[in-house]
Structures are given as structure tokens and as C-alpha cells.
């Protein structure tokens, strides 16, 4: 296969591919010692690298995009959802276009092909191995004005500058990080912890392939603390696993382990777990830690619920105060809630059934 000049400049990292598998079993009681089924994971046959957008390459602009997708019974990739990006539309488009061309040997259960619904990948677009390029002068000027406005508590001016920076459809990776770190500080000052976490998560995704461990520790520790506080327990577990691999996290390992023990006790407890949710654009997503949940206190309009659990996927219409119960054998479930922008609601995960 011939590689273009621009493609040679591209360092692609396919990060955080998660493939987990579970059998369908509608029987309420299970004999754990009994062999239920044999599942073979899907295997990649063809993975096309995304093409580095010409304009991005010319301006040395880097970025990333994280996708969620389904591998069907024929091994094709479909139902692609863009869950997070670094802010460059052309890089996101290139990532989606490449993923659509991927081909897998499908997952198999007892000799029969099955769909695999829980797959995610982060595609990182890098121009070189030394990290990201710097921000433009225009961006830095706006950033400094926004930073000063935050210090002066001039929130009108701050939001004006943030809005102006966000209008850039083709953002450098460093600009993305500066923007979201500043936005996280603003959200913290306003007491908006969910927004603070969202912005810090965007920064954490950019740090994956970089070597600045001190910055990784700072951002990931803040992310972990907020995830625990906001009942995002599965995400907290993933962040915990990243933290304990950092040598700089050694002084904090005992406290981190103690916190995770407390998290697991809460998950197994008899209290409802409640998450506040708001649809910012097209959808809101969460990873479940229990198999029965409700969507309540809807302010706005919700219309579709997409439940993706390993090799099972179901799409439902949403009625107000709806409740769903997922078979206990369906593992690693995530939900995607679609509705009108700015619709708020609560996700309630009910105590585990005995």
C-alpha cells in the first residue's frame, strides 16, 4: 500500500480500544460452575489509518478523536458515535472515515457470529514524537484576556473570550488543553463540578501519549476525585488504573486504594445511585455499574435510549419516568441518551438485585 507524503508525517496512536464480551442468559438463577457458552473475541482483519487532513498538516495542527462503535455479525463497523474530540472538525471527520473502513473477523458465540457492541478507540494525530506544537498568537492573546478576567472575577468578559476561542473549528492540541484547563477553573469557581470534570476529562485524553508525568498526575487525580464525588464509579475505576501506573503517584497509592474500596462498597450497597445529566449537543452517555436504572425528573425532551452491553445492543423510545432492567449476564453496559440540547434529567441506578 502506498503512503502519501502527509501520511508519512502522521503518528497515529489507537488508544483505549476496549472489547469486552458476555453471553446472553435470560435465566434469573445461574449455576456458575456450569459451562454456559464459549465466546471468541472479534479480530481485526483490516484497519485503515486515517489520513492526516491537509490543512492540519500544513499548520502542524495535532488532535484526537474518541469513537464508540458496534462490530456487526459480518465484522463491519457501524453505529459510530463521536464521544469526545480535541476540537478540530477535520481531524474528527478523518477518524470517523477511517473507522468506517475497518473490518473484523466477528465475535463468535458457540460457533455462531454475534455483534460486539462495546468498542471504543481514541485516534491521536501527532506530527512528531516530541509533543504538541504551540498555540497561535491570536489564541494566546484571547487566552491571556480570559485568564485575567477570571482573576478579576469579570465573568462577562471571561465568557466572551471563551466563546470566541471555542469558535475555532481547527484548534491546536495545546490550545485545546489551555481552553479546557481554564474552563475547568471557571467551572470550579462557579461550583459546577460536572462541567469541571468534563473539561478536565478532555485534557486527560490529550495527555495519554505525552511524557509529562507530573501534569498527568495532577489532571488525573482531579478527574478521579470528581468522578468519585459525582458517582461516576466505572469511570473512576478506569482513572484509578491509570493513576497507579504512574511512579509519581506512589505517595498516594494507599489513599487511592482506600477510596476504591469505599467505592466498591457503595456500588454493592442498598442506596440508589443518582447522576445529574444534561444533553449539551446530541447525546449524554454514562457507564452503568448496576443492571436496573431509571431516567427521571426530565426537563426538556428525551426521545431515544441506546443501551450497549458487550455483545447486546437495544434501542428504546423514552417515556417520562421510565425504568429498565438489564439481565445480569449482560456485562460492561453503557447508555447513550438522545434528546433536545440542554435537556436535563437524572439517571438513577437502583440497588443490585439479590
C-alpha positions as CSV (number, residue, x, y, z in Angstrom):
1,X,0.0,0.0,0.0
2,X,1.4,3.4,-1.0
3,X,1.7,6.0,1.7
4,X,1.4,9.7,0.8
5,X,3.9,12.3,2.0
6,X,1.4,13.7,4.5
7,X,0.7,10.2,5.8
8,X,4.4,9.7,6.5
9,X,4.2,12.7,8.8
10,X,1.4,11.1,10.8
11,X,2.0,9.3,14.0
12,X,-1.3,7.5,14.8
13,X,-2.0,6.0,18.2
14,X,-5.0,3.8,18.5
15,X,-5.6,4.1,22.2
16,X,-8.1,2.6,24.7
17,X,-9.7,0.0,22.5
18,X,-12.0,-1.8,24.8
19,X,-13.6,-5.1,23.8
20,X,-15.5,-7.0,26.4
21,X,-17.7,-10.0,26.0
22,X,-20.7,-11.5,27.7
23,X,-23.2,-14.2,26.9
24,X,-27.0,-13.6,26.8
25,X,-28.8,-15.6,29.5
26,X,-32.4,-14.8,30.4
27,X,-32.5,-17.3,33.3
28,X,-32.7,-15.5,36.5
29,X,-30.7,-18.0,38.5
30,X,-27.3,-19.1,37.3
31,X,-25.1,-22.1,38.1
32,X,-21.7,-20.5,38.0
33,X,-19.9,-23.9,37.7
34,X,-21.9,-24.8,34.6
35,X,-20.4,-24.1,31.2
36,X,-22.8,-21.6,29.5
37,X,-21.2,-20.6,26.3
38,X,-17.9,-20.1,24.6
39,X,-17.2,-16.6,23.2
40,X,-14.4,-15.7,20.9
41,X,-13.4,-12.0,20.6
42,X,-13.5,-10.2,17.2
43,X,-10.2,-10.0,15.5
44,X,-9.1,-7.1,13.3
45,X,-8.7,-8.0,9.6
46,X,-8.2,-4.6,8.2
47,X,-7.5,-1.3,9.9
48,X,-7.1,1.7,7.7
49,X,-5.1,4.5,9.2
50,X,-6.9,7.9,9.0
51,X,-5.4,10.4,6.5
52,X,-4.0,13.5,8.1
53,X,-6.1,16.4,7.0
54,X,-4.1,18.6,4.6
55,X,-4.8,21.9,6.3
56,X,-4.0,20.4,9.7
57,X,-0.7,19.0,8.4
58,X,0.3,22.4,6.8
59,X,-0.3,24.2,10.1
60,X,1.3,21.5,12.2
61,X,-2.0,21.1,14.0
62,X,-2.4,18.0,16.1
63,X,-5.5,16.5,17.8
64,X,-7.5,13.4,18.7
65,X,-11.0,11.9,18.5
66,X,-12.6,9.2,20.6
67,X,-15.2,7.0,19.0
68,X,-17.7,4.3,20.2
69,X,-18.8,1.7,17.6
70,X,-20.5,-1.6,17.0
71,X,-18.9,-4.6,15.2
72,X,-21.8,-6.4,13.5
73,X,-22.1,-10.1,12.7
74,X,-20.4,-9.6,9.4
75,X,-17.4,-7.9,11.0
76,X,-18.3,-4.4,9.7
77,X,-18.0,-1.3,11.9
78,X,-21.2,0.7,12.2
79,X,-23.2,2.9,14.6
80,X,-20.2,5.1,15.2
81,X,-20.6,7.8,17.8
82,X,-18.1,10.6,18.4
83,X,-17.9,10.7,22.2
84,X,-15.1,13.3,22.6
85,X,-12.7,15.3,20.4
86,X,-9.9,17.8,20.7
87,X,-11.9,20.4,18.9
88,X,-10.8,20.0,15.2
89,X,-13.7,19.0,12.9
90,X,-11.4,17.9,10.1
91,X,-9.5,15.6,12.4
92,X,-12.7,14.1,13.8
93,X,-14.1,13.6,10.3
94,X,-10.8,11.8,9.2
95,X,-11.1,9.5,12.2
96,X,-14.7,8.5,11.5
97,X,-14.0,8.0,7.8
98,X,-11.1,5.6,8.7
99,X,-13.1,3.6,11.3
100,X,-15.9,3.0,8.7
101,X,-13.4,1.1,6.6
102,X,-12.3,-1.2,9.3
103,X,-13.1,-4.9,9.0
104,X,-13.1,-7.6,11.7
105,X,-13.5,-11.3,12.0
106,X,-16.7,-11.1,14.0
107,X,-17.1,-12.2,17.6
108,X,-18.3,-15.8,17.9
109,X,-20.5,-17.5,20.5
110,X,-20.8,-21.2,20.4
111,X,-19.6,-21.2,16.8
112,X,-22.1,-18.5,15.6
113,X,-21.2,-14.9,14.8
114,X,-22.5,-12.2,17.2
115,X,-22.4,-8.5,17.2
116,X,-20.0,-6.7,19.6
117,X,-21.4,-3.5,21.0
118,X,-18.9,-2.2,23.4
119,X,-15.9,-0.9,21.5
120,X,-14.1,2.4,21.8
121,X,-11.0,3.8,20.3
122,X,-9.0,7.0,20.5
123,X,-7.2,8.1,17.4
124,X,-4.3,10.6,18.2
125,X,-3.0,12.7,15.3
126,X,0.7,13.7,16.0
127,X,3.1,15.4,13.7
128,X,6.2,14.3,15.7
129,X,7.2,12.4,18.8
130,X,8.2,15.4,20.8
131,X,4.7,16.5,21.7
132,X,2.3,19.2,20.5
133,X,3.1,22.4,18.8
134,X,2.4,25.8,20.4
135,X,-0.7,27.9,20.3
136,X,-1.1,30.7,17.8
137,X,-0.6,34.4,18.8
138,X,-4.2,35.1,18.3
139,X,-5.3,32.3,20.6
140,X,-2.7,33.3,23.3
141,X,-4.0,36.9,23.2
142,X,-7.5,35.7,23.9
143,X,-6.4,33.3,26.5
144,X,-4.5,35.9,28.5
145,X,-7.5,38.2,28.4
146,X,-9.7,35.3,29.6
147,X,-7.2,34.4,32.3
148,X,-7.1,38.0,33.6
149,X,-10.9,38.2,33.5
150,X,-11.1,35.1,35.7
151,X,-8.7,36.6,38.2
152,X,-10.7,39.8,38.2
153,X,-14.0,37.8,38.5
154,X,-15.2,39.6,35.4
155,X,-17.3,36.7,34.2
156,X,-18.9,38.6,31.4
157,X,-15.6,39.3,29.8
158,X,-14.4,35.8,30.6
159,X,-17.3,34.1,28.8
160,X,-16.9,36.5,25.9
161,X,-13.3,35.4,25.4
162,X,-14.1,31.7,26.0
163,X,-16.9,31.9,23.4
164,X,-14.5,33.5,20.9
165,X,-11.9,30.7,21.4
166,X,-14.4,27.9,21.1
167,X,-15.5,29.2,17.6
168,X,-12.2,28.0,16.2
169,X,-13.1,24.8,14.3
170,X,-9.5,23.8,13.8
171,X,-7.8,24.0,17.2
172,X,-4.2,23.1,18.0
173,X,-3.9,20.5,20.7
174,X,-2.1,22.8,23.1
175,X,-4.9,25.4,22.5
176,X,-7.5,22.7,23.4
177,X,-5.7,22.0,26.6
178,X,-5.4,25.6,27.6
179,X,-9.0,26.2,26.8
180,X,-10.3,23.3,28.9
181,X,-8.0,23.9,31.9
182,X,-9.2,27.5,32.1
183,X,-12.8,26.4,31.6
184,X,-12.3,23.9,34.4
185,X,-11.0,26.6,36.7
186,X,-14.0,28.7,35.9
187,X,-16.4,25.8,36.5
188,X,-14.8,25.1,39.8
189,X,-15.2,28.7,40.9
190,X,-18.8,28.6,40.0
191,X,-19.3,25.3,41.9
192,X,-20.2,23.4,38.7
193,X,-18.4,20.2,39.3
194,X,-19.9,18.2,36.4
195,X,-18.6,20.9,34.0
196,X,-15.3,21.0,35.7
197,X,-14.9,17.2,35.3
198,X,-16.0,17.4,31.7
199,X,-13.3,19.9,30.9
200,X,-10.6,18.1,32.8
201,X,-11.5,14.8,31.0
202,X,-10.8,16.5,27.7
203,X,-7.3,17.5,28.9
204,X,-6.7,14.0,30.3
205,X,-7.4,12.4,26.9
206,X,-4.8,14.7,25.3
207,X,-2.1,13.7,27.8
208,X,-2.3,10.0,27.0
209,X,0.6,9.8,24.6
210,X,2.7,12.6,26.2
211,X,5.6,12.2,28.6
212,X,4.8,14.9,31.2
213,X,4.0,12.6,34.2
214,X,3.7,15.5,36.6
215,X,0.9,17.0,34.6
216,X,-0.7,13.6,34.1
217,X,-0.8,13.1,37.8
218,X,-2.3,16.5,38.6
219,X,-5.1,16.2,36.0
220,X,-5.9,12.5,36.6
221,X,-6.0,13.0,40.4
222,X,-8.5,15.8,40.0
223,X,-10.5,13.7,37.5
224,X,-10.6,10.7,39.9
225,X,-11.7,12.8,42.8
226,X,-14.6,14.4,40.9
227,X,-15.7,11.1,39.4
228,X,-16.0,9.6,42.8
229,X,-17.8,12.6,44.2
230,X,-20.3,12.6,41.2
231,X,-21.0,8.8,41.4
232,X,-19.2,8.1,38.1
233,X,-17.8,4.9,39.6
234,X,-16.9,2.9,36.5
235,X,-15.1,5.9,35.0
236,X,-13.3,6.3,38.4
237,X,-12.1,2.8,38.3
238,X,-10.6,3.3,34.8
239,X,-8.9,6.5,36.1
240,X,-7.6,4.7,39.1
241,X,-6.0,2.0,37.0
242,X,-4.2,4.8,35.1
243,X,-3.1,6.6,38.2
244,X,-1.5,3.6,39.9
245,X,0.8,3.1,36.9
246,X,2.4,6.5,37.4
247,X,5.6,6.4,39.5
248,X,4.8,9.9,40.8
249,X,1.6,8.6,42.3
250,X,3.4,6.3,44.7
251,X,2.8,8.6,47.8
252,X,-0.9,8.5,47.1
253,X,-1.4,4.8,46.5
254,X,-2.7,3.9,49.9
255,X,-5.3,6.6,49.9
256,X,-6.3,5.7,46.3
257,X,-6.8,2.1,47.2
258,X,-8.8,3.1,50.3
259,X,-11.1,5.3,48.1
260,X,-11.7,2.5,45.6
261,X,-12.6,0.1,48.4
262,X,-15.2,2.6,49.6
263,X,-16.5,3.0,46.0
264,X,-17.0,-0.8,45.7
265,X,-18.9,-0.8,49.0
266,X,-21.2,1.9,47.7
267,X,-21.9,0.1,44.4
268,X,-22.8,-3.1,46.4
269,X,-24.9,-1.1,48.9
270,X,-28.7,-0.7,49.2
271,X,-28.9,3.0,48.2
272,X,-29.9,4.5,44.8
273,X,-27.0,6.0,42.8
274,X,-28.0,9.3,41.3
275,X,-26.3,11.1,38.5
276,X,-27.4,14.6,37.2
277,X,-27.3,14.8,33.5
278,X,-27.6,17.4,30.8
279,X,-27.5,16.9,27.0
280,X,-25.1,19.5,25.7
281,X,-25.3,18.6,22.0
282,X,-26.7,15.4,20.6
283,X,-26.5,12.9,23.5
284,X,-25.4,12.2,27.0
285,X,-23.6,9.0,28.0
286,X,-22.8,7.0,31.1
287,X,-21.3,3.7,32.0
288,X,-23.5,1.6,34.3
289,X,-22.4,-0.2,37.5
290,X,-25.8,-1.7,38.2
291,X,-28.4,-3.6,36.0
292,X,-31.6,-1.6,36.8
293,X,-31.9,2.1,36.2
294,X,-34.4,4.9,35.6
295,X,-34.5,8.2,33.9
296,X,-36.4,10.7,36.0
297,X,-37.0,14.5,36.5
298,X,-36.8,15.2,32.8
299,X,-36.8,18.9,32.0
300,X,-36.9,19.2,28.2
301,X,-37.3,16.4,25.7
302,X,-35.7,13.0,25.5
303,X,-36.5,10.6,22.7
304,X,-34.1,7.7,22.4
305,X,-32.1,5.4,24.7
306,X,-29.3,3.4,23.2
307,X,-28.1,0.6,25.5
308,X,-24.8,-1.1,24.6
309,X,-23.8,-4.1,26.6
310,X,-20.9,-6.2,25.3
311,X,-22.5,-8.3,22.5
312,X,-26.0,-6.9,23.0
313,X,-27.5,-3.6,21.9
314,X,-31.0,-2.3,22.3
315,X,-32.6,1.0,21.3
316,X,-35.7,2.2,23.1
317,X,-38.0,5.2,22.9
318,X,-38.1,7.2,26.2
319,X,-41.2,7.8,28.2
320,X,-41.0,10.0,31.3
321,X,-40.1,8.2,34.5
322,X,-39.1,5.1,32.5
323,X,-37.2,2.1,34.2
324,X,-35.1,-0.6,32.5
325,X,-33.7,-3.8,33.9
326,X,-30.8,-5.4,32.1
327,X,-30.2,-9.2,32.5
328,X,-27.3,-9.8,35.0
329,X,-25.4,-11.7,32.4
330,X,-25.0,-8.6,30.2
331,X,-21.7,-7.1,31.1
332,X,-20.0,-3.7,30.6
333,X,-23.1,-1.7,29.8
334,X,-23.1,1.9,28.7
335,X,-26.1,4.1,27.8
336,X,-26.5,6.9,25.3
337,X,-29.4,9.2,25.9
338,X,-30.6,11.3,22.9
339,X,-32.8,14.4,23.1
340,X,-33.0,18.1,22.7
341,X,-30.0,20.2,23.6
342,X,-30.0,21.5,27.2
343,X,-32.5,18.8,28.4
344,X,-31.7,17.9,32.0
345,X,-32.7,14.7,33.8
346,X,-31.4,12.3,36.5
347,X,-30.1,8.8,36.0
348,X,-31.0,6.6,39.0
349,X,-29.2,3.2,39.3
350,X,-31.2,1.0,41.7
351,X,-29.7,-1.3,44.3
352,X,-28.4,-4.6,42.9
353,X,-30.9,-7.4,43.0
354,X,-30.2,-10.3,45.4
